[in-house]
Amino acid sequence: MGKRSPLTMAQWAPHAADETRRPGEVPAVPPARRRMTALQWAARAALPVALVVWLLSLRHVNLNAMTDLGLLQVLPVLFWIALGLLVLGFCVALSDRRTRGGWLAAYVLGLIAILHATPALLYPTLRYGWAWKHVAVVDAMIRNGGSVPGANKLDVYDQWPGFFHLNALVVQATGLESSLGYAVWAPPLNNVLLLAPLLLIYRAVTTDRRLVWGAVWIFYSCSWVGQDYFAPQAFAFLLFVTLIALVMGQLRAWAERSPGSQGRAWPVGRYLLAVLIMAVVVCSHPLTPLMMLSALVALSLPRRNRRVLLPVLGAGALLTLVWDATVARPFVAANLSEFVGALLEPDSNVVSGLAALGAAAPGQVVVSWVDRGLSAAVFLLAALAFVMRRWTRRTGMPLLVLAPMPVLVANSYGGEMIFRAYLFALPAAALLISALLFESRRRPRLRVFVVAPLLLAMLGGLLFGYYGKEAANHFTHDEVAATHFVTATTPPGSLIVSLTSDVPGLEMNYDRHPRIQLNEQEVAVRQRLVNDPIEGLKPFIDGATVREPAYIVLSRAQAAECYLNGTLPADTMQRMDTAMANTWGFVQVFRNKDGVVYRYQNPDAREAS
């Protein structure tokens, strides 16, 4: 390996004892030492106080008041006090060389709890529509004993089933009825599991404890993308970070071997573990293997790394090629032309989102700019570290920051690639930023407190991205009841229509019901729906019959999503509800406070039957 951080653990060693004092004499405690003791007590007190204040802040939160800024506008002052106490306490702990690693770990776990357990504690049901979809896929695979026939667009999950098969095994082994019960806690759990591989990566680069724990804190403070819910991406990202930790550790061991020594670049057991991790990644998610290969290629660019990297890179490339040419071949073949087109128009891959027919909520414009600002700040600070901390250039971290860029250029991934590229670059960028902010030969303790406002600003930026869309991400019991009525009681083959994907559990029994999501349609189709809701619906529902009618589901979260992102005008759901209530052929079959379901059967089809 190259040069390590100029700050080592030796520099934090306590001063030697005064050899001139008499035997049995109690050494005098200098004033500075007494102040440090006070700081230690402050560090130990701030954490439990912050956690108690946080829990107290969750007692009275009015979720119904969420609009443009989601949870940000309904969380009480106590929540923000708790977060501020946690940041200040962490800075105090990090500034004291005698703070044990367990306390620093406890602060990070406290941060994870406040950021990621808050929605789980506040919401009555599972957060986020995509998480509900993945629960439905696990259920369908259990019900079908593997691949799900008639999955239509969701057959992509049959081609990358690793995550779902693992959870199906967990559900069956534990006797649970569904993965729904534990999926609620996926965000805090996934983030806790990330802690160990992050520490391994950072400790392979530097022995400076401030830099290591500072990098961990910065990672969690800037991870606003929200890919930590119950999903294959969160699972595959955890495995990706674990693989990078293994590789970085082996690079360090190879660099520290005796001069002129020969032998295997990898111990057999560790290499087999790396291959196993890559195999699970390859069968669990379509994007992460590309990010994995890109990262391994980047790390292999320095000649000194190739003895370690090439065996892993070769195995990863072979596994990905074999899987894509066999199990995932239908998806790859169907999307090959789109992939080639994306290569020819790389600038389009950094644009996210659908064309909007309405105006986005004012608060969402702010959220979007804060997200961009935080992302830009992360890359800017990482670049400054590359310039100002020369030792970081030989650590592999700059290469890992740049590694996702070729994948970003190659594909748009449904408009989300720019977010995924940021996510995969963040672990390495966090270490660079930590080196920039916390490395100091002169008065390092003071430097920690100087950067505290920046750490608070990072957390503020994260909360805009992570909590800013919760009006559409959380669901009430009434919404779940409306969805359950459709998925559990309607005849097999019935068409289910929704405005957006923000419907909890609408994919349950997706192999028995075709599905239409209106905000995903072409601009012309959505415009027709906006002009006349009934005429806009007709092309999709005209084939509905007595035996296989169409069901249109409208709910609170769908209206919130239309208001927030503007892909459809904010009043679209209300206008659809009014139009269907006054049109022959539409029958209201379910209604509660937060949801309504209409059944439609073509009058001509009914007469013909």
Secondary structure, 3 states (H helix, E strand, C coil): CCCCCCCCHHHHCCCCCCCCCCCCCCCCCCHHHHHHHHHHHHHHHHHHHHHHHHHHHCCCCCHHHCCCCHHHHCCCHHHHHHHHHHHHHHHHHHHCCCCCHHHHHHHHHHHHHHHHHHHHHHCCCCCCHHHHHHHHHHHHHHHHCCCCCCCHHHHHHHHCCHHHHHHHHHHHHHCCCCCHHHHCCHHHHHHHHHHHHHHHHHHHHCCCHHHHHHHHHHHHHHCCCCCCCCCHHHHHHHHHHHHHHHHHHHHHHHHCCCCCCCCCCCCHHHHHHHHHHHHHHHCCCCCHHHHHHHHHHHHCCCHHHHHHHHHHHHHHHHHHHHHHHCCCHHHHHHHHHHHHHHHHCHHHHHCCCCCCCCCCCHHHHHHHHHHHHHHHHHHHHHHHHHHHCHHHHHCCHHHHHHCCHHHHHHCCCCCCHHHHHHHHHHHHHHHHHHHHHHCCCCCHHHHHHHCHHHHHHHHHHHHHHHHCCHHHHCCCHHHHHHHHHHHHHCCCCCEEEECCCCCCCCCCCCCCCCEEEHHHCCHHHHHHHHHCHHHHHHHHHCCCCCCCCEEEEEEHHHHHHHHHHCCCCCCHHHHHHHHHHCCCCEEEEEEECCEEEEEECCHHHHHHC
